[in-house]
Amino acid sequence: MKADRALVLHLAVLAALLLAHFLAPAYHHANLARIMVLSIYAMGYNIAFGYTGLLSLGHALLFGAGLYGAGMGVMHLGLPAGPGLVAGTFAGGLMALAVGVLALRTTGVAFMIVTLMFAQAGYLAILYFGQWTRGDEGIVITRAARAIGPIDLSDDASRYLVALTLFAAALLVNLALARSSWGRVMVAMRENEERSRMLGYNPFAVKLAALVVSGLYAGLGGAAYGLMFGYVGASLASVQYSILPLLYVLLGGAGTVLGPFLGALLMFYIIDYASSLTDAHQFVTGAALVLLVLFAPRGILGAIRAKAATWLP
Amino acid sequence: MLTLDGITAGYGAVRVLNDLSLSVAEHEVLCVMGRNGAGKSTMLKAIVGAVPVSAGTITLDGARIDRLPAHEVPRQGIGYVPQGRRLFGDLTVAENIEIGLMTRRRGARVRDNVLSLFPLLRTRLGQRARTLSGGEQQMLAIARALCLEPKVLLLDEPTEGLQPSMIAHIRETVVALRSTGVATILVEQRVDAVLAVADRVAFMVGGTVVETAAASGLARDAAQFAKYVGI
């Protein structure tokens, strides 16, 4: 019964987003498409951080791998958008595998620093190999290249529906993962790595697998972002894009399936509103985060789950 | 069944176990006693691979396990319940049990067997582990270790801080497990608990076993406890 309740809630969120396609004003309609794509990336971050306890500061590298995997595939190999999306997704997973094999030899603060260094190296590599990546300027994906069969991703309505489809798939896979035995093992690893080892689980293997799944999500988010909005640039692989999913997840609720979406939604509009009031909008964002850490350290859905809805996955 | 032969182990440069030898057989409960710092918990950690062994061998049914990665040791059939229980507090009772079952791909039969030993847990399956009482947490910690269907069960002071009814229940569980063939190494400080369940008692001093005696003989000779444990 509890499982059904959780599924109904997640389907209701998807239904609300479908309804928003018909009812939302154009400005919010465009914002929601962007938020859904960023939420896919944040869901991936949540799998590593929220479920498995891997506090990474280098996820921009995985998002960037998705962006450039799709963008360069389209530009240099002439891939259509559909295969470009797949290429970007797997680029994120493969990058996570490569980074994980090395970075997971460390833990805690050292893991944060190593992943941050990898991401910075990736960012600088994008700038350095400008003949392929177009460096600072970035890659503009032409309208003709942004079509999946008859679906034109440069069209607002099509873009929204594709974003919703990808978001729905990512959300439901995430829900299934969180409820699966494998999801419990990830949480066990987060809660007590040594105890998990004493029950027969190999922490390195579990964490590497979680990081690769996280990378696939980040790659999908990056590839979708590039193809839908037509631009692949180094700024989207900068350290800021490692921090953003962390903020989304902290705000929405680490280790909750809907937390990344809720966090991305609120943070997007907090920044949007604050920037309309002041140039120092990051101060407002920072203040909001301080309040959050002081009064709801588990994030919004984490607090709700702890106090009122223990069934929330 | 489980044999430690000349084990030396410790933390970095600090040697805690010195040439320690010990064995426990099927259907046997071996209690290990000693003063604080004697190396009792470290011995259990050495068996499960959490503390590296620098000399000696540990064998289970004749096969060496001291060179295995720590996560492989439970798969050979060794269940370990550390001091402080260390449950996964954010997971429910059912999920904690499931984590234990998955390692050796055990299913409903083992789950039912384990829950029949701890009927109280059956009524708490949906409750998060961190919200259980101390005694219930200890039951869950033992239940989770039993999900591995261990040949050898290692218990590190399982009755510490529990109320008498819970202590009695844990004793009964240890006795019930003995009848199924499980070998148990029980680190314990309470003499009454030791005498209630032990077949043999090993006394540790300075990281090694200095004397092993049948529990039935110790019941008539309390001076041994005073000599090695100070009770």
Boltz contact constraints between the chains, C-beta under 6 A:
constraints:
  - contact:
      token1: [A, 181]
      token2: [B, 102]
      max_distance: 6.0
  - contact:
      token1: [A, 184]
      token2: [B, 95]
      max_distance: 6.0
  - contact:
      token1: [A, 184]
      token2: [B, 99]
      max_distance: 6.0
  - contact:
      token1: [A, 187]
      token2: [B, 91]
      max_distance: 6.0
  - contact:
      token1: [A, 188]
      token2: [B, 88]
      max_distance: 6.0
  - contact:
      token1: [A, 188]
      token2: [B, 99]
      max_distance: 6.0
  - contact:
      token1: [A, 191]
      token2: [B, 88]
      max_distance: 6.0
  - contact:
      token1: [A, 191]
      token2: [B, 90]
      max_distance: 6.0
  - contact:
      token1: [A, 192]
      token2: [B, 86]
      max_distance: 6.0
  - contact:
      token1: [A, 195]
      token2: [B, 86]
      max_distance: 6.0
  - contact:
      token1: [A, 197]
      token2: [B, 70]
      max_distance: 6.0
  - contact:
      token1: [A, 197]
      token2: [B, 71]
      max_distance: 6.0
  - contact:
      token1: [A, 198]
      token2: [B, 48]
      max_distance: 6.0
  - contact:
      token1: [A, 198]
      token2: [B, 80]
      max_distance: 6.0
  - contact:
      token1: [A, 199]
      token2: [B, 74]
      max_distance: 6.0
  - contact:
      token1: [A, 199]
      token2: [B, 100]
      max_distance: 6.0
  - contact:
      token1: [A, 199]
      token2: [B, 103]
      max_distance: 6.0
  - contact:
      token1: [A, 200]
      token2: [B, 71]
      max_distance: 6.0
  - contact:
      token1: [A, 200]
      token2: [B, 74]
      max_distance: 6.0
  - contact:
      token1: [A, 200]
      token2: [B, 75]
      max_distance: 6.0
  - contact:
      token1: [A, 200]
      token2: [B, 103]
      max_distance: 6.0
  - contact:
      token1: [A, 201]
      token2: [B, 71]
      max_distance: 6.0
  - contact:
      token1: [A, 202]
      token2: [B, 71]
      max_distance: 6.0
